Amino acid sequence: MKKTKTIIRIPFSFQRIWTAGEYVSFFLLQPILLLLLASCSTNEKLPEGALEIKKVVVVSENSSLNTDRYRPYVIQQPGLREGKKIRVAYDSLKTAQSCEDIAKALSNDGFLKATVRSLCHVKKHTRKKRNPKCEVVYFLHPSTPYYIDSITCDIPDRRIDSILSNDYEMSLKKGMQFSVSALNEERSRITAFLQSRGFYKFNRDFIRFVADTINKGNLVNISMQLLLYRANIRSAEQQHPCYFIRNIEYTSGTEGLNVNLRPGVLDENTMLQAGKTYDGSALQRTYQRFSRLNALAYTNIQMKELETDSLDRNLDCLIQLSPKKPNSISFQPEGTNTAGNLGAALSVVYENRNIFRGSETFSLELRGAYEAITGLEGYNNQDYIEYGIESRLEFPRFILPFVSRTFRRNIQSTSELSVAYNLQNRPEFHRRMFSAKWSYKWAEPRHHSKYTFDVLDLNYIYMPWISETFKRDYLDSLTNSNAILRYNYEDLFIMKIGIGGTYNNGINALKFNVETAGNLLSAFSRIASLPKNSNNQHTLFNIAFAQYVKGDIDATHVFKTGRNSELVLHGSLGVAYPYGNSEVLPFEKRYFSGGANSVRGWSVRGLGPGSYKGTDGRIDFINQTGDIKLDLNMEYRTYLFWKFYGAAFLDAGNIWTIRDYENQPGGQFRFNQFYKQLAAAYGLGIRLNFNYFILRFDAGMKAVNPVYNNSREHYPIFHPDLSRDFAFHFAVGLPF
């Protein structure tokens, strides 16, 4: 009997505006929370009369020097660690040792004549206490930094000398500031370079640097010495041996290979090559490639040296592969709450991780949901019912003709095919949705970038039934000319292609996405003279198809302001334009503003477009959408204690429509007006960082509101009203 795995998923993300009463209740609970936190802390006793370090300050006479770089060298640091309060008694010996360590670190950074002194300042009002408190200040005097004047190399190994002279460029340059870390980085670079060219036993200990500052002022002469090879301390020196891969063998234990993978898959993911020189970087890439195969649990690679006295030696490579269980079944129950209507959902997922013996992952998900709907007058007593089925097939490589083997080996890529069907029955309408998608994903880890290419993405939406009440009130009424609303309850066909990419090096992050739909169908319609419907739209199988172009760009920059704090700037812009066969964007392609990842003074979908003010809460979620979106954010983040981090933020942005729609007055984008319609918000947040996920609580207040009747509503920053201007958000993950 096959074992099954049960996964319970709890949905975390929801956003709603708090009432004034809830807001007050939240702050009334704060003392209780503080008492609970205090009960988890320890207040260690110090010897009577000992000075308690209250604060440590590191300052420098050189204002351009980053003092946070040297704070970790301070041995005695009070504060909160793992939720416990740490009291530290001042120790003059440890303070002196800290001064020496900081001075040594400054010297390693090129400030060779640096000195550090300390001062212990006792607070006057605490002298009579059992443990007076003090502040320890470290004064850094870095002096003038030293710079590299010349670089010479002593390489007695003729073969390595030739390789480095012809193919290697040093990162050390004349005129750059001297630092020990730069020398260590150069040692690592040379070691990796030589290991990638067959020198399997070469390591950084064979490289030595000598720095000469005699009679040179603030200049340093660097001499690099590359030692000859010695197998052990008793061995004689000789030229460094170069290693070649003789054989590559795969195994999964004592019984040989039992991973059920095709030989071609093993070969394609092995970057080391038999008959070629050993390559350390290829070894790491082999580990990376096999770690991406879902059919495998882990990989271990061993090198066996064949003894010989020759300078050209051989290695046998043994790749040990441990397979995963190929099949699994998981259950994912969840609770739902939509506008106060409670419900439940259950998903059953079957997964096969090696369906075609190439580590292809096949998954099949069945989903059912039920929600009790109340308070809908004029409709039959029907609840919300949903059934869905989705199938995915992922290949851990490019499935594409005319792609060379070299290209496939040198890039991390996947190809994915997915097909899904979803059935939704509501009291107002019934909806059926079918989708199919073929896409490619690939990554370039060395350049911190990832890309996605959707070759074909089909979506078919069919509305088999709409209640007479819903038609009368919203779709067929002569007084209701809402084109956006009607468009979302018509049959629709979308065929799009798109490309997107991300770059993230930890400091700068950039994302972009471009997609277009309907162009091929439009060209085919004209060639084939396909019929048009009553709205003058070309149809395929009597269904109008969408035609639009959409582009998004998102940028983030992180300024490190301290060891545990940072200032993050973020901006995003999105523009979508319906044309040809469409006058309105499909609802799922339209932009909305407000919420946990946008302007946080507004609830989700509560802002815009432009200065539009909603008048019908039942359909405002449709009207408060647009074709253009702008978000500008600034957030300061800092560590508080245990797993808690704090944040203060400023947000600005809005959405707009490109066309002037009658039911969205004030929503059209105009160059001479849009900057006046930018909404602004400010607020504070708490993050619970559990490493593998982050829980986020944000409290936002409106600062500038583009929808107003008077100046008090226009500038709530000067006239705040909690019931009107406050929004609370709870979500998983950082906002950007």
N, C-alpha and C positions, 0 to 999 in steps of 0.2 A: 504493500500500500504506500502510495507516494505521500511524503510529508508536505504539509502546507504551512505557509507563513501568514500570520495575521498582522495587518498593519492598521492601527486606528489613527485616523487623521482628524484633527480638530481644526476647523477653519478659524484663523486668528483675525483676519482683517475686517474691520468694520469702521464706519465713520458716521458720526451723528453730532448734532449740536446739543450741548447740555442746556438745561434750563437753569435759571438763577438759583433755584432751590438745590439742584444737584451740585452746582458749583460750590455753594456754601457748605453742603454736606461733605464734599471732598476735602475741603480745608479743615472741617471739624474733625475729620479722621486722621489728619496729619499727626497730632500729638500721640495718638495710639501707635501709629507706624514708627514714630521716633522712639517710643518706649520699647517696641519690639526690637528695633535695630540696636538700641542701647543694651538690651539684654543679651545680645549676641557678641558684645564687645568685652574686652578685658582691660582692666586698668591696673597694670602691673605696679607693684610697690617698688619705690626706689629707696636707697639708703638715706636715712635722715641727714639733712644738710647738703645732699648732693644736688647739683644744679640740673634741672630738667631742660633739655633742648626743646624749645618751642618752635624755632624756625631756623632754617639754614639758607643763607644767601650767598650766591657766587657772583662777584662783580669783576670787571676788568677795566684797566685804564685805556685799553684799546676798544672803543665803542663798536667797531666792526666785528669784533670777535664774538662768536656764538658761545656764550658761557654755558648753555645747556649741554654742550658737547662734553664738558668736564665735570658736570654735577655728579654723574655716576661714580666718580672716583672718591667722593666724600663717603667715608666709612660709616659715620653716624648720621642716619636720616630718620627723623621721627615721622609719624603719620599713621595712616590706616592701611593695613595689609590684610587681604583676605577677610575683610569684615571685622578685624580686630584692631583696637586702638593700641598703638605701640608707644610707650613712654621710654625715652632714651636719656640716660644720665651722661652729662658732659665728661669726657675723658681727654685730658690734654695730650696724652701720648697718641691716642687715635687721631686727634686733630692734627698733630704734627705729621703723623704718617700720611694723612689725607693731603697735606700740603706737598709732601714729597711725591706722592703719586700723581697729583695734578701737574706738578712741575715736570715730571718725567713725561707725561702725556703731551704737554706743551712742547717739550724738546723733540719728541717723536713727530710732532706736526710741523717742525721746522723752526720753532722758536728756541734755539739752542741755549740762549742765555736767560731763559725765563726764570723768574722767581715767584714764589707764592708765600703770602703771610696771612695769618688769621687773627681775628679779634673776637673775644667772647664778651658780649654786652649783656649785663644782668639788668633786668627790668626793675626799676626802683621800687615800684609798689608791691613787689613780690619778695623783698629781702627777708621779711619776718616770717614768711611761710615755711612750712616743713621742707618743701622742695622749691626753692626759688627758680623762676624760669629765666632762660637766657636765649639770646639770639647769636648764632655763630656766623660770622661773615668771613668769607675767603676772598682776599684781594689778589687778583692775577696781574702780574707785571710781565707780559710776554716778550717785551723788547722787540728789536727789529728781526724779522724773519730772514732765514738763509735761503739762497737760491742756487740752483745747479749751474756751475760754470762750464764743466766739461764731463764727458762720459767716455770711458775707455773700456775695452773688453779683452779679457785674457782667456782664450778658448783653445786648449791644447788638443782637443779631439777634432781631428781634421774634417771628418764627415759632418759633425754637428756644426762646426765653424762654417762650412760651405752652405749648409741648409739655412742657417740663421742669416748669413750674409746675403743670400739671394732671395729668400722668401719671407723674411720676418722684419717687421718694423717696430722698433721700441716705442713704448708709450712715454718713457722718460725723455724729456727734451731739455736742451740748454735754455736757461732763463726761467724755467718753472720753479715754483716754491718747493724746497726740499721737504720731504716727509718720509718717515719710516713706512707708513702705510702704502705710499706710492711704490717703494722698493718691494714690499711684500706682494703687492698686486702684480708687479712686473715679474717676480719669481713665479707666481701662479700662472701668468700668461705664457711664459716661456715653457713651463712644465707641460701645460695643456697642449701647446703647439707641438712639442717634441713627441709627446705621447700619441698624438694623432698622426704621427709619421713613423710609427714603428718602434719607438723607444719605450717599450712596455715597462721596463724597470727604472726608468728615469723618474726622479722625484725632486721636489724643491730643495732638499738638503744638499744637492749637488751644486747649488747656485749660492754664491756669497757676494755681498757688496761691501766695499770699503769706502768710507766717506772721509775725505781729507779736507780739513779747514785751516791748515797751517798757513799763516801769512797770506790769507785770501780775503780778509775783511769779513763780509757777510756772504761769501761765495764758497761753494762746496765742489770739490772734484770727486766724481763718482767713478769707481773702478769695479767692474763686474768680473768675477772669477768663476768659471765653470769647471768644476773638478772632474777628473777622470773617474771611470767606473771602478768600484771595488765591491766584489760580491759579499765580503765580510771584512772584519778588521784585520784578519791575518792574510788576506788575499793581496796580490800585487795589483797595482794600478794598470788599467788597460783602456782601450777605446770602448765606448758604450756600445753594447750589442743591439742590433736591430732585429725585430721579431716579425715573423710572417705567420699567417693563419694557415695551417696545413689542412685540418679537417674541422667540420662543424657537425655536431651530433645533437639530436634532440631526444630527451627522455622525460618520463613522468614518474620514475621510480624504479624499483628493482626489476619490474616486469617489462621494461622498455617503454616505448611511447604508447600512451593510452589516452590521448586528448581528443581523438576523433576530429582532427583538423586536416584539411587537404595539404599535401606537401607544398603546393604553390602558395598557400597562405602563410605557411611557416617561412618560406624563402622570402616572400615579399616584405615581411616584417622584420627580417634579420638584416641589420645594416652592416654587420661584419661580413666580409666576403672571403671565402676560401681562396688561397693563392695570392691574396693581397697582403700588404703590410698591416700590422695591428694598428687599430685606430681607437684611441680612448673615447673620442667624441661619438664614434659609431657605436661603441659599447653602450654608452648612455642612451643614445637614440633607440637602440634595440630594446632596452628596458622600457623606454617610454612607449614604443609601438606595441609591445606585448601587453603592457598595463592597460591599453585601450581596448583590448579584446575582451568582450563580456564573457566569453567562454572560459576564461582563465581566472583563477583566484590569485596566483602570484607566480613570479618568474625568478629563477636564480641562475646566474651564468658563472661558470668556473673555467679558468684557463689552466691547462696542464702543459708545463714546459718540457720539451724534449731535450735531454742533456746532450751538449756538444761543446767543443772548444772554439768553434767558429764564431766570428762576429755576426754572422747572419744565422739566426736561430728560428726554430719553429714552435708554434703553439697549437695544441688541440683545444677546441672550444666545445664545452659541454653545456647545453642550454636545458635546464630542468624546468618543466612546465607542470603546474598543478591545476587541474580542471575544476570548474564549478559544477554544481549540479545543474543539468541542462534545463530543467523545468521547474517552475514555481507558480503558485496560485496565491494571490493576496486579496484580502477583503478590506475595503476602505469605507466605513460608515461615517456619516457627518450629519450635523444638525444645521438647519437653515432658518433664517428669519428675514423675510422680505416685507418691509413696511408693517411689521407687527404680525404678519401671518407666519405661524410656526409650521415647520415641516421637517422631513428627514430624507436622506438619500443614502444609497448604498451602491458601491462600485465593486465589481469582481473582475480582477485582472489576471489573465493567464499569460505567462511569458516563457518563451523558448529562446535560449541564448546561443544556440548553434544549429539552427534549423537546416542549413545547407552545407554544414561542415566547413564553414568559412567564418565562424563567429558572428553570423548574421543574427540579429535579435528580432524575433517576431512576437508581437504582443496583441492580445485581444481583450478589450475592455467592454463589459456590459454594465450599464448604469440605469438605475431607476430612482425616481424622486417623486415625493408626494408633499403637497402643501395645502393646508386647510385655509381657504379664502373666505373671509367674512366681510360684511359691510358693503357689498356691491349691489346697489339697488337697481332693479329693472332687469336683472340677469337671472337665469336659472341657477339653482343651487348646485354649482359644479365647483369642484376643487381643482387645483393645479396638478397635472400628472405629466411626467416626463419619462420617456424611454430612449435610450441611446446605445449605439454600438459603434465602436471605433477600432480599427485594425491598423497596426503600424509594422513596417518591415524596414529595418535599418541595416545597411551594409557598412562595414568599417573601412571603406575605400571608395574611390571614384568608380561608379558604374557608368562609363562613358566611352564610346568608341574613339579610336584614334588617339588615345592617351598613352604616352610611352611608359614603359616599365620604370624608367629612371624618375619620371615625374611622380608616379604613384608612390615610389619608395621614399622620395624626399619631402613629401608633404603629408601632414596629418589630415585626413579627410573622411567624411561619411556621406553616404547617399541614403535618402529616406523616401519611402513611399507610404502614404497614409490615406485611408478611406474611412469616412464616418457618415452615419445617418442618425438624425435626432428627431424625435416626435414630441411635440408639446401641445397639450390641450388645456386651454384656459376657458373661463366662463365667457370671455369676450371674443375669443377666436381660437382656431386651431392652426398650428404651423408645423411644416415639415422642412427639414434642412438636410441637404446632401452635400458633401464636400470630398474632394480628392486633391492630392498634392504630391508633387515630385520635386525634391529639393536637394541641394548639395551644401555641405558645410566643410570648411577647412580652416586650419590654424597655422600660424607661423610663430611658435613660442619665442624664438630668438628676437622677433620684432614686436612682441607683446600684442599681436593682432589676431583677430578671428573674422571670418567672412561667411555669409550665407547667400545662396543664389536659389531663388524659387523659380524653377524652370517653367512650371505650370501649376497654377492654383485655381481650382474650379470650385464655385459655390453656387448651389441652386436652392432657392427659397420658394416654397410653394405654400399658398394659403388656401386650403380646401374649404374652410368654413369661417365666416365672420357673423357674429350675432346681429340680428336686426337692430337691437338697441344701440350697439356700438356703431353700426353704419349710420343710423339716424342722427346720433349725437355728434359724431366726429367726422365721418367720411363723406356722407351724402348731403349734409345740411347746406342750404344755400348761404347761410350766414358764416359758414366755416370754409374758408378758402386756403387752408393750411396745406400747401403743397408738400412740405416736408413730412407732415403727419401721414398724408395719404400715400406718399411714396413708400413708407415703411410697412404698409399693409397690402402691398401688391406683389404678385409673383415677380421674381427677379433672378437673373443669371449673371454671375460675375466670373470672368476668366482673366486672371492677372498674372503678370510676371514681376519679379522684384529682386533687388540686390541690396544687401546691407553689410555693415562691417563695424567692428569695435577695435579700439586701441586703448590699452590701459597699462601704464608702467608704475602705478601706485601713486604718482603725483599728478599726472595729466591723464584724462580719460576723454575719448572722443567716440561718439556713435553716430552712424548715419544710416539712412534707409531711403531707397527710392523704389517706387512701384508704379506700374501703369496697367490699366485694364481696358479691354474693349477695342483696342486698335486693330488687332488681327480680325476680329469679328466684324468690325466696321468695314474694313477693306473687302472681306469676303461678301458682306451684305451687298455692297455696291456691284461687285463683279457678278454675283449670282442673282441680283435684283430681288432680294428677299423682301417680303411684304412689310408694310408699316401698320402700326395700330392707330387708334383714334388720337393718340397724342403725338403722332408723326414720328414715332420711334421705330427703328428697325427691330424685327423680332426674329428669334430662332426658336422653332417649335412653339410658336405663338407666345413666346416670353420675351419681353424686352431685356436687353443686356445693358449693364452699366459700362460707362466709359469715363475715365478720369485719369489724372496723374497726381501723384502725391510724393512729397519729399520731406524728410525730417533730419535734423541735425541736433546733437546734444553734446555739450562740452562741460567738463568739470576740471577745476584746478585746486590743488591742496597746498596751503601754506602751513608748514610746520612751525608753530609758535612756541612750542615747548616739548618736553619729553613726553607728556601725555595730553597735549592739546593741539588743536589745529583749526585753521580758518579755511572754510571750503566755499569756493565761488562756483556757481552753476548757472548755465543758460541753455535754453532749448528753443528751437524755432521749427514750426511745422506749417506747411502750406499744401493744400489739396485743391485741385481745380476740376470740377465736372464740365464736360464739354461734349460736343457731338451728340451722342445718343442719350445724354443725361443732362438734366438741369439741376439736379440735386444729388449730393453724395449719398451713397448707401449709409444707413445709420451707423453701422459698426466702423465705418471709415471716418466719421466726423469727429472733431475734437470737442473735448469738454474741459472745463477749468474748475478749480477748487478741489479740496480733498487733501489727503495725507501726502501726496507727492506733487502738489501744485501750490496754489496760493492758499495757505493754511488758515486764513481767517474766514474762509467760506467752507461749507460742507461740499461733499462731492457733487458735481454737476450743479452747483449753486451759483456760479458766476458767469456772466456774459450771456450772449455775445455783445460786445461793446457796452452800451448803456441800456440794453434791453432789460425791462422789468417784467417778470412773469406775472400773469394774471389768473392762470388756471393751474392749480397744483396738480391736477390729474394728468396734464400733458406737457407741463413745463420741462420735464426731463428730456423731451424731444426738441422743444424750442430752444433750450439752453445748450445748443451745440453749434459748431461753426466749421469754417473751412481753413482758418488761420489760427495758430496758437503761439503765444509768446510767454515764456516763463523765465524769470530772473530771480535767483535765490542766493542768499549769503547766510552761512551757518557757522557759528563758533561751537566747537565740541571740546569737552574736557573731561578728564577722569575725575570721579567723585570718590567712591569707595567701593570695595568688593567688586560686584559686577555692574555697578551703576555708573553711567556716564550722563553728563548734563549737556544741554544745547540751548543756545539762544539764536534766533533766526529772524531774518527779514526776507519777505517774499513780495514779488510784484509780477503782474501779468494779466492776461485776459485772452479771450477768443473773439474772432470776428467772422463774418460771412463775406464772401467775395461779391455775391450778387445781393441786391436789395430785395429781401423777401418781405411780403406784406405782413406776415405774422411775427416778424422779428424786428420791429421798429427800433432804430438806433443801433442795429447790430452790424451794419455794413462797414467794412474797413475803408477809411479815408486817411490819406497821408497828413492832412491838416487837422485831423481830429483824434487819431488813434492814441497819441501820447497823453491826451487829456482823459482817455478812458482806461488808463492803466490802473488796476486795483493794487493796493499795497496792504500788507499785513505784517504783524510782528508777534513774537511769542517765545515761549520757553518749552523745553522738552526734556524728557527722561528716557534713557535707553538702558535696557537690561541686556548686556552682552554675554551670551553663553557660548561664544566662539562659533558654534555650528549654526546658530541663528540669533537674531536680535529682535527683542520686543521693543516697540517704540510707542511712547505716549507724547503727543504734542498738543499744547494748548495755544491756540492762535486767536488774535484779536484783529479786527479790521482797523486799518489806519487811514486809508483813502478808499472811498466807495464811489465807483462811477455811476451808480444808480441812486439818485437822491431827489428829494423835494425841497430841501433847505440846506444851509451850510452845516448844521449840526449833523445831518446824515451824510453830507459830502466828506467831512473830515472827522470821523469818529475818534481819531487819535486825540483830539482835543475835547471831545464830548462822548466818552465811552459809555456804552450801555450793554451790560452783560447779556441781557436777554436778547439783544439785537445783534451784537457784534462778536460774541464769543463762539468759538467752535472747538470741539475736542476730537482728536483723532487717535485711533489705536490701530497699529499696523505692524507688519513683520518686515524687518530689513530697514536699511537707511533710505532716506528719501531720494538721495542721489549720490 
